[in-house]
Amino acid sequence: MAAVDHRSGGTAGDQPAGQPVVDPVVDPVVDPVGAPAARATSRDRRRVILLTGPSGAGKSRLSARLSATHGWPVVRLDDFYREASDPRLPRSPLGIPDWDHADSWDAGAAVDALRTLVDEGRVEVPVYDIGASAVTGRHVVDALPTDFVLAEGLFAGRLVEPLRREGLLADALCVRQNRTLTALRRFVRDLSERRKPPHILVRRGLTLWRDEPRVIAQARADGARCLHPREAESELGALLGVGTST
């Protein structure tokens, strides 16, 4: 398979707005009780920026803008959804896979892929088609030695703790906007991509609209800071002072 260049496209509790969470520059890293951490961190090491938030809030658009501006590679965490043939995939009352359930997503595989990309600078990841509820291909993501890796998806917040334990985390943000606007954008997107029949999308959209405050609260509990996409874009630009490819 020919390599595809996709460079275009934990926090310890809540942090004050305007202060990106960046691991300290120490070698070796030592935890509070004196045990060495899994990996040392440094300013010239690849690390991961997690972007979570409600479906339709603008995570993918923000990732695309950051990638275009800074050259950072993007890993779409939605590509790690389980396939329809997987008995572990939860089903919703609507009779379709429940993509909003944490068990619908293979967190272990996502962490493995991000670790490989950080350590080796290249990883092959799946391409998931939500309309088909199946993996339809694979592609390669590359990263330069000083890149930040953008990992975006509904369940990205659940990776804060495992990535932080391994010294892989640069920052974790929850992207949020007005939830009615988010619902409208989500419906237009899902309809244009023919993800499911319109009546299913309407019913699911209403459920997600009601559930959005819980999703945001969960992101905060996971360790993400909640910001509007433009605020997040501005803050992450400050990471250029810590070390990037540009």
C-alpha positions as CSV (number, residue, x, y, z in Angstrom):
1,M,0.0,0.0,0.0
2,A,1.3,3.5,-0.8
3,A,1.8,5.7,2.1
4,V,-0.7,8.5,2.4
5,D,0.5,11.7,4.1
6,H,-2.3,12.8,6.4
7,R,-0.4,15.7,7.9
8,S,-3.1,17.9,6.4
9,G,-5.8,16.5,7.8
10,G,-3.8,14.8,31.1
11,T,-4.5,17.1,32.6
12,A,-4.4,16.9,36.4
13,G,-7.9,18.2,36.9
14,D,-9.4,21.3,35.4
15,Q,-6.9,23.9,34.3
16,P,-7.5,27.7,34.0
17,A,-8.5,28.9,30.6
18,G,-5.7,30.1,28.4
19,Q,-3.1,27.6,29.9
20,P,-2.5,24.6,27.7
21,V,-1.6,21.5,29.6
22,V,2.0,20.5,28.6
23,D,4.0,17.8,30.4
24,P,6.9,19.2,32.3
25,V,10.4,19.0,30.7
26,V,12.2,16.6,33.0
27,D,14.4,13.6,32.4
28,P,13.5,11.2,33.9
29,V,9.9,12.0,34.8
30,V,9.1,11.1,38.4
31,D,5.7,10.8,39.9
32,P,4.7,12.2,43.3
33,V,5.7,9.0,45.1
34,G,9.1,8.8,43.4
35,A,8.5,6.0,40.9
36,P,9.8,6.7,37.4
37,A,7.1,7.4,34.8
38,A,6.6,5.2,31.7
39,R,8.5,7.6,29.5
40,A,10.5,10.8,29.8
41,T,9.1,13.8,28.1
42,S,10.9,16.6,26.3
43,R,10.2,19.7,24.2
44,D,11.1,18.0,20.9
45,R,9.1,14.8,21.4
46,R,5.9,14.0,19.6
47,R,2.8,14.1,21.8
48,V,-0.9,14.0,21.5
49,I,-3.6,16.7,21.6
50,L,-7.0,15.2,22.3
51,L,-10.1,17.0,20.9
52,T,-13.4,15.7,22.3
53,G,-16.9,17.2,22.5
54,P,-20.4,16.5,21.3
55,S,-21.0,15.1,17.9
56,G,-21.2,18.0,15.4
57,A,-19.5,20.6,17.7
58,G,-16.7,21.2,15.2
59,K,-13.9,18.8,16.3
60,S,-13.1,17.7,12.7
61,R,-13.2,21.3,11.3
62,L,-10.9,22.4,14.1
63,S,-8.5,19.6,13.5
64,A,-8.5,20.4,9.8
65,R,-7.6,24.0,10.4
66,L,-4.9,23.2,12.9
67,S,-3.4,20.6,10.5
68,A,-3.5,23.1,7.6
69,T,-1.9,25.8,9.7
70,H,0.8,23.9,11.6
71,G,1.2,20.7,9.6
72,W,0.1,18.5,12.5
73,P,-1.2,15.0,11.6
74,V,-4.8,14.0,12.5
75,V,-6.0,10.7,13.8
76,R,-9.8,10.3,13.5
77,L,-10.8,8.3,16.6
78,D,-14.2,7.5,15.1
79,D,-12.3,5.1,12.8
80,F,-11.9,2.9,15.8
81,Y,-15.6,2.1,16.1
82,R,-16.5,-1.6,16.3
83,E,-18.0,-3.2,13.2
84,A,-21.6,-4.3,12.9
85,S,-20.4,-7.9,13.0
86,D,-18.7,-7.5,16.3
87,P,-20.9,-8.9,19.1
88,R,-19.5,-6.3,21.5
89,L,-21.1,-3.4,19.5
90,P,-24.0,-2.0,21.6
91,R,-27.4,-1.4,19.9
92,S,-29.6,1.6,20.5
93,P,-33.4,1.5,20.9
94,L,-33.6,2.8,17.3
95,G,-32.3,-0.5,16.1
96,I,-28.9,0.8,14.9
97,P,-25.4,0.6,16.4
98,D,-25.2,2.9,19.4
99,W,-22.2,5.1,18.4
100,D,-22.8,7.2,21.5
101,H,-22.1,4.3,23.9
102,A,-18.5,4.1,25.1
103,D,-18.4,0.3,24.4
104,S,-19.0,0.9,20.7
105,W,-15.4,2.2,20.5
106,D,-12.1,0.2,20.8
107,A,-10.1,2.5,23.1
108,G,-7.3,0.0,23.4
109,A,-6.7,-0.1,19.6
110,A,-6.8,3.8,19.5
111,V,-4.2,4.0,22.3
112,D,-2.0,1.5,20.5
113,A,-2.1,3.4,17.3
114,L,-1.3,6.8,18.9
115,R,1.6,5.2,20.8
116,T,3.0,3.8,17.6
117,L,2.6,7.1,15.8
118,V,4.4,9.0,18.7
119,D,7.2,6.5,19.0
120,E,7.8,5.6,15.3
121,G,6.4,8.5,13.3
122,R,4.1,6.4,11.2
123,V,1.0,4.2,11.8
124,E,-1.6,2.4,9.7
125,V,-5.1,3.1,10.9
126,P,-8.6,1.9,9.8
127,V,-11.1,3.8,7.7
128,Y,-14.6,3.4,9.2
129,D,-17.8,3.9,7.3
130,I,-20.6,4.8,9.8
131,G,-23.3,4.3,7.1
132,A,-22.1,0.7,6.6
133,S,-21.0,0.2,10.3
134,A,-17.8,-1.4,9.0
135,V,-14.1,-0.8,8.3
136,T,-13.8,-0.2,4.5
137,G,-10.1,0.4,4.2
138,R,-6.9,1.5,5.9
139,H,-4.5,4.4,5.5
140,V,-1.2,5.6,6.8
141,V,-0.6,8.6,9.1
142,D,2.9,10.2,9.2
143,A,4.4,12.6,11.8
144,L,7.6,14.6,11.9
145,P,9.7,14.3,15.0
146,T,8.5,17.5,16.6
147,D,4.9,17.4,15.5
148,F,1.9,17.4,17.8
149,V,-0.6,14.6,16.9
150,L,-4.3,15.7,16.8
151,A,-6.6,12.9,17.9
152,E,-10.3,13.9,17.6
153,G,-13.5,12.0,18.5
154,L,-16.5,11.8,20.7
155,F,-14.7,9.5,23.2
156,A,-11.3,11.2,23.1
157,G,-11.6,12.3,26.7
158,R,-11.4,8.7,27.8
159,L,-7.8,8.6,26.5
160,V,-6.6,11.4,28.8
161,E,-5.6,9.1,31.7
162,P,-3.9,6.3,29.7
163,L,-2.0,8.8,27.5
164,R,-1.0,10.9,30.5
165,R,0.3,7.8,32.3
166,E,2.6,7.0,29.4
167,G,3.8,10.6,28.9
168,L,2.1,10.9,25.6
169,L,-0.4,13.7,26.4
170,A,0.2,17.4,25.4
171,D,-3.4,18.7,26.0
172,A,-7.0,17.7,26.1
173,L,-9.8,20.0,25.0
174,C,-13.6,19.7,24.8
175,V,-15.0,21.6,21.8
176,R,-18.4,23.0,22.5
177,Q,-20.8,25.6,20.9
178,N,-24.5,26.4,21.2
179,R,-26.1,23.0,21.4
180,T,-29.0,23.9,19.0
181,L,-26.5,25.1,16.4
182,T,-24.5,21.9,17.0
183,A,-27.6,19.8,16.5
184,L,-28.4,21.5,13.2
185,R,-24.9,21.1,11.9
186,R,-24.8,17.5,12.9
187,F,-28.1,16.8,11.1
188,V,-26.9,18.5,7.9
189,R,-23.6,16.6,8.0
190,D,-25.2,13.2,8.7
191,L,-27.8,13.7,6.0
192,S,-25.3,14.8,3.4
193,E,-23.1,11.8,4.2
194,R,-26.1,9.5,4.2
195,R,-25.1,8.0,7.5
196,K,-28.7,6.7,8.2
197,P,-32.3,7.3,7.0
198,P,-33.5,10.9,7.8
199,H,-36.1,9.8,10.3
200,I,-33.4,7.9,12.3
201,L,-31.2,11.0,12.2
202,V,-34.0,13.2,13.5
203,R,-34.7,10.9,16.4
204,R,-31.1,10.5,17.2
205,G,-30.5,14.2,16.9
206,L,-33.1,15.0,19.5
207,T,-31.6,12.5,21.9
208,L,-28.2,13.9,21.5
209,W,-29.5,17.5,22.0
210,R,-31.0,16.5,25.3
211,D,-27.8,14.6,26.3
212,E,-25.3,17.2,25.4
213,P,-24.8,18.7,28.9
214,R,-24.0,15.2,30.2
215,V,-21.4,14.7,27.4
216,I,-19.7,18.0,28.3
217,A,-19.8,17.1,32.0
218,Q,-18.2,13.7,31.2
219,A,-15.4,15.4,29.2
220,R,-14.6,17.7,32.1
221,A,-14.6,14.7,34.5
222,D,-12.2,13.0,32.1
223,G,-9.8,15.9,32.4
224,A,-10.6,18.0,29.3
225,R,-10.9,21.8,29.2
226,C,-14.1,23.0,27.5
227,L,-13.7,25.8,24.9
228,H,-15.3,27.3,21.8
229,P,-13.4,26.0,18.7
230,R,-12.0,29.5,18.0
231,E,-10.7,29.8,21.5
232,A,-9.2,26.3,21.3
233,E,-7.5,27.2,18.0
234,S,-6.0,30.3,19.5
235,E,-4.7,28.5,22.6
236,L,-3.2,25.6,20.7
237,G,-1.3,28.0,18.6
238,A,0.7,28.8,21.8
239,L,2.1,25.3,21.7
240,L,4.3,26.4,18.8
241,G,6.6,27.8,21.5
242,V,7.0,24.4,23.0
243,G,8.1,22.7,19.7
244,T,6.6,21.9,16.4
245,S,7.6,21.2,12.8
246,T,7.0,24.8,11.8
